[in-house]
Amino acid sequence: MKLLITGSAGFIGMSTSMAFLKQNYTVIGIDNLNSFYDIRLKIDRNNELKKFKKYKFYNFDISKNDEKLKSIIKKHKIKIVLHLAAQANVRYSLKNPRAYIRNNIVGFYNIIEACRELKVEKFIFASSSSVYGKNYKVKNFFSENDKTDTPKNLYAATKKSNEVIAYAYSDLFNINTVGLRFFTVYGPWGRPDMAPFIFLKSILERKTIKIFNSGKMFRDFTYIDDVVNAIVKITQRRLTNKKNFYKILNIGRGKSENLMNFIKIMESTIDMKSKKKYLPLQMGDMVLTQANIKELKKFIKYTPRTELKVGLKKFCDWYIDYYKYNKKFSS
Ligand SMILES: NC(=O)c1ccc[n+]([C@@H]2O[C@H](COP(=O)([O-])OP(=O)(O)OC[C@H]3O[C@@H](n4cnc5c(N)ncnc54)[C@H](O)[C@@H]3O)[C@@H](O)[C@H]2O)c1
């Protein structure tokens, strides 16, 4: 069995590729190893994947080279595409909007158009909990059928655009499609621009961490292995007899955690205290995200369950080992 994974050197892409390789799939990975964050980390993730003979890697930008994209799908006779490559991060979208249009709109168009032309049978792509935007004022739990037309930032707007473009392609051209709304994924090989990474680094280096909205922030933190299990099950599930199947799914734990509590658990995991600076809510940020995961449970009979304490321990252990931290001597 074989599939194409874009963003394979990314956080979720690497862990998902690894899971498929361990199940003896051939994984065709694409990533442009861009410098949005530490390239070394992306190269190291990719090197882990290269240990598998059945991993074939292509380094190029999907927003710039659609011919190459098509030739790869053709050459490897790809029938399943898992599209994870994107410009992520809410705050960065305020400063670099063009990167979102290029990677998340043009890049997305190139991949879905290639899927249409080359008759890919299953297209699974990453969306985001950020599409729920201003909904948190109305509801605590976000369900897939809730309104998602009030994004709070351009990143969310590009992800919502992906969902509607994918709907049109699925309906018109018979592509079985599933869009995955991820909720704050964390764990080993994570993203340096995300809170768990930033907090841990600062605590270990005895630097001050910035806490926005005076700590009144809530996130549905979801452990990477749970996310990967869900992706694998969705990919392997027979979708339907209909060819134009289309579904959006929340991929979360279904429980929200207050940021201050998250930091407390992290502090007790590494037995160190943080220094904090309290700041107002940042423009474009959501205060709360919490997934209703009934649909996910029904669809794949699986519930992400990893407790924060357990997931954070694995994340901290990985981080300290990867960056060779010696807690005693860091200053
Ligand atoms: N991690 C989360 O909590 C989270 C939450 C919601 C949504 N998502 C979405 O899930 C997907 C994966 O996220 P992640 O956390 O692994 O991010 P990531 O940044 O670690 O991975 C994305 C990868 O895609 C690559 N990439 C970006 N643009 C590309 C292009 N034009 N051509 C080729 N490669 C390109 C990057 O180099 C990177 O390695 C993204 O679509 C993201 O928006 C993630």
PDBQT file of the ligand as one rigid body, heavy atoms in Angstrom, charges set to zero:
ROOT
HETATM    1  N1  LIG A 401       0.016  21.361  15.031  1.00  0.00    +0.000 N 
HETATM    2  C1  LIG A 401      -1.194  21.810  15.300  1.00  0.00    +0.000 C 
HETATM    3  O1  LIG A 401      -1.574  21.982  16.470  1.00  0.00    +0.000 OA
HETATM    4  C2  LIG A 401      -2.160  22.134  14.190  1.00  0.00    +0.000 A 
HETATM    5  C3  LIG A 401      -3.426  22.631  14.555  1.00  0.00    +0.000 A 
HETATM    6  C4  LIG A 401      -4.335  22.916  13.543  1.00  0.00    +0.000 A 
HETATM    7  C5  LIG A 401      -4.003  22.688  12.216  1.00  0.00    +0.000 A 
HETATM    8  N2  LIG A 401      -2.763  22.220  11.891  1.00  0.00    +0.000 N 
HETATM    9  C6  LIG A 401      -2.472  21.997  10.473  1.00  0.00    +0.000 C 
HETATM   10  O2  LIG A 401      -1.912  20.695  10.325  1.00  0.00    +0.000 OA
HETATM   11  C7  LIG A 401      -0.934  20.674   9.287  1.00  0.00    +0.000 C 
HETATM   12  C8  LIG A 401       0.383  20.163   9.823  1.00  0.00    +0.000 C 
HETATM   13  O3  LIG A 401       0.788  21.020  10.891  1.00  0.00    +0.000 OA
HETATM   14  P1  LIG A 401       2.169  20.866  11.642  1.00  0.00    +0.000 P 
HETATM   15  O4  LIG A 401       1.938  21.272  13.042  1.00  0.00    +0.000 OA
HETATM   16  O5  LIG A 401       2.768  19.539  11.344  1.00  0.00    +0.000 OA
HETATM   17  O6  LIG A 401       3.000  22.036  10.919  1.00  0.00    +0.000 OA
HETATM   18  P2  LIG A 401       4.507  22.066  10.403  1.00  0.00    +0.000 P 
HETATM   19  O7  LIG A 401       4.799  23.483  10.058  1.00  0.00    +0.000 OA
HETATM   20  O8  LIG A 401       5.407  21.396  11.371  1.00  0.00    +0.000 OA
HETATM   21  O9  LIG A 401       4.447  21.190   9.087  1.00  0.00    +0.000 OA
HETATM   22  C9  LIG A 401       4.121  21.686   7.814  1.00  0.00    +0.000 C 
HETATM   23  C10 LIG A 401       5.225  21.269   6.851  1.00  0.00    +0.000 C 
HETATM   24  O10 LIG A 401       4.842  21.671   5.536  1.00  0.00    +0.000 OA
HETATM   25  C11 LIG A 401       5.972  22.169   4.858  1.00  0.00    +0.000 C 
HETATM   26  N3  LIG A 401       5.482  23.114   3.842  1.00  0.00    +0.000 N 
HETATM   27  C12 LIG A 401       4.844  24.293   4.072  1.00  0.00    +0.000 A 
HETATM   28  N4  LIG A 401       4.559  24.905   2.896  1.00  0.00    +0.000 NA
HETATM   29  C13 LIG A 401       5.018  24.076   1.919  1.00  0.00    +0.000 A 
HETATM   30  C14 LIG A 401       5.034  24.150   0.488  1.00  0.00    +0.000 A 
HETATM   31  N5  LIG A 401       4.520  25.206  -0.150  1.00  0.00    +0.000 N 
HETATM   32  N6  LIG A 401       5.577  23.131  -0.222  1.00  0.00    +0.000 NA
HETATM   33  C15 LIG A 401       6.120  22.051   0.424  1.00  0.00    +0.000 A 
HETATM   34  N7  LIG A 401       6.143  21.940   1.771  1.00  0.00    +0.000 NA
HETATM   35  C16 LIG A 401       5.609  22.936   2.515  1.00  0.00    +0.000 A 
HETATM   36  C17 LIG A 401       6.832  22.832   5.928  1.00  0.00    +0.000 C 
HETATM   37  O11 LIG A 401       8.201  22.898   5.587  1.00  0.00    +0.000 OA
HETATM   38  C18 LIG A 401       6.568  21.951   7.140  1.00  0.00    +0.000 C 
HETATM   39  O12 LIG A 401       7.584  20.964   7.305  1.00  0.00    +0.000 OA
HETATM   40  C19 LIG A 401      -0.874  22.112   8.755  1.00  0.00    +0.000 C 
HETATM   41  O13 LIG A 401      -1.727  22.186   7.637  1.00  0.00    +0.000 OA
HETATM   42  C20 LIG A 401      -1.436  22.943   9.897  1.00  0.00    +0.000 C 
HETATM   43  O14 LIG A 401      -2.011  24.147   9.436  1.00  0.00    +0.000 OA
HETATM   44  C21 LIG A 401      -1.848  21.939  12.853  1.00  0.00    +0.000 A 
ENDROOT
TORSDOF 0
